[in-house]
């Protein structure tokens, strides 16, 4: 039986929360955001009126799970998505050989692929 380390538990705890998944979506769309930028995008695009403290705590959980990395420039702290922990978990289950999308899912849109018209 394989044992899961604390890292995997932290990863699943981090992505279990819908607000944290929304933060990851925003960072996937645009990296290197400050706390202020993330708060603004959450409010304007998703209607989430969270305090800066609440968003900061969510970012701390994501950082502890390794899903967000930060860098400081002067007084600003920039947040960037790091999908490596998700890839590591996926590769563990599949041996790293499986396509992450099931058959019939378009790779560009993540939507069901349009059926091909039969040749005439």
C-alpha positions as CSV (number, residue, x, y, z in Angstrom):
1,X,0.0,0.0,0.0
2,X,1.4,3.4,-1.0
3,X,1.4,6.1,1.7
4,X,0.6,9.6,0.9
5,X,2.9,12.3,2.3
6,X,1.8,15.5,3.9
7,X,2.3,17.3,0.5
8,X,-0.5,15.4,-1.2
9,X,-2.9,16.0,1.7
10,X,-2.0,19.7,1.6
11,X,-2.6,19.6,-2.2
12,X,-6.1,18.2,-1.9
13,X,-6.9,20.5,1.0
14,X,-5.9,23.4,-1.1
15,X,-8.0,22.5,-4.1
16,X,-11.0,21.4,-2.1
17,X,-12.1,25.0,-1.6
18,X,-13.9,26.7,-4.4
19,X,-12.5,30.1,-3.6
20,X,-8.9,28.8,-3.9
21,X,-9.8,27.1,-7.2
22,X,-11.0,30.4,-8.4
23,X,-7.7,32.0,-7.3
24,X,-5.8,29.3,-9.2
25,X,-8.0,30.0,-12.3
26,X,-7.1,33.7,-12.1
27,X,-3.4,32.9,-11.8
28,X,-3.6,30.4,-14.7
29,X,-5.0,33.2,-16.8
30,X,-2.4,35.7,-15.7
31,X,0.6,35.1,-13.6
32,X,2.6,37.5,-11.4
33,X,-0.3,39.2,-9.7
34,X,-0.1,41.1,-6.4
35,X,-2.6,40.6,-3.6
36,X,-4.4,43.8,-4.6
37,X,-4.7,42.6,-8.3
38,X,-6.0,39.2,-7.2
39,X,-8.6,40.8,-4.8
40,X,-9.7,43.1,-7.6
41,X,-10.1,40.3,-10.1
42,X,-12.1,38.2,-7.6
43,X,-14.4,41.1,-6.9
44,X,-14.9,42.3,-10.5
45,X,-15.0,39.0,-12.4
46,X,-16.5,36.6,-9.8
47,X,-18.4,38.8,-7.4
48,X,-16.4,37.6,-4.5
49,X,-16.1,40.4,-1.9
50,X,-13.4,38.9,0.2
51,X,-11.2,41.0,2.5
52,X,-7.5,41.2,1.6
53,X,-6.8,39.2,4.8
54,X,-9.0,36.4,3.6
55,X,-7.4,36.2,0.2
56,X,-4.0,36.3,1.8
57,X,-4.9,33.3,4.0
58,X,-6.1,31.4,0.9
59,X,-2.9,32.3,-0.9
60,X,-0.9,31.0,2.2
61,X,-2.7,27.6,1.9
62,X,-2.0,27.5,-1.9
63,X,1.6,28.3,-1.3
64,X,2.0,25.7,1.4
65,X,0.7,23.1,-1.0
66,X,3.2,24.3,-3.6
67,X,0.6,25.5,-6.1
68,X,1.6,29.1,-5.8
69,X,5.1,30.5,-5.7
70,X,5.9,34.1,-4.8
71,X,8.6,36.6,-5.4
72,X,9.3,40.0,-3.9
73,X,10.1,43.1,-5.8
74,X,10.6,46.0,-3.4
75,X,7.4,46.2,-1.3
76,X,5.3,44.1,-3.8
77,X,4.8,40.4,-3.6
78,X,3.9,38.6,-6.8
79,X,2.0,35.3,-7.0
80,X,2.5,32.8,-9.8
81,X,0.8,29.4,-10.4
82,X,2.9,26.3,-10.2
83,X,1.0,23.3,-11.6
84,X,3.9,20.9,-10.8
85,X,2.2,19.4,-7.7
86,X,-0.9,18.5,-9.7
87,X,1.2,16.9,-12.4
88,X,3.1,14.9,-9.8
89,X,-0.1,13.6,-8.3
90,X,-1.5,12.8,-11.8
91,X,1.8,11.0,-12.9
92,X,1.8,9.0,-9.7
93,X,-1.6,7.5,-10.6
94,X,-1.0,7.0,-14.2
95,X,2.7,6.3,-14.3
96,X,3.1,9.5,-16.3
97,X,2.0,7.8,-19.5
98,X,-1.6,8.7,-19.9
99,X,-3.2,11.7,-21.6
100,X,-4.8,13.9,-19.0
101,X,-7.9,14.3,-21.2
102,X,-10.3,11.5,-21.7
103,X,-10.9,10.4,-25.3
104,X,-13.3,12.7,-27.2
105,X,-12.3,15.9,-25.4
106,X,-10.9,18.6,-27.6
107,X,-7.4,19.6,-26.4
108,X,-7.8,23.3,-27.1
109,X,-11.2,23.9,-25.6
110,X,-11.6,21.1,-23.0
111,X,-15.1,20.5,-24.4
112,X,-16.4,17.4,-26.1
113,X,-15.0,17.2,-29.6
114,X,-17.3,17.9,-32.5
115,X,-18.2,14.8,-34.4
116,X,-16.4,14.6,-37.7
117,X,-18.6,14.6,-40.8
118,X,-18.2,11.3,-42.8
119,X,-16.3,11.7,-46.0
120,X,-18.4,12.0,-49.1
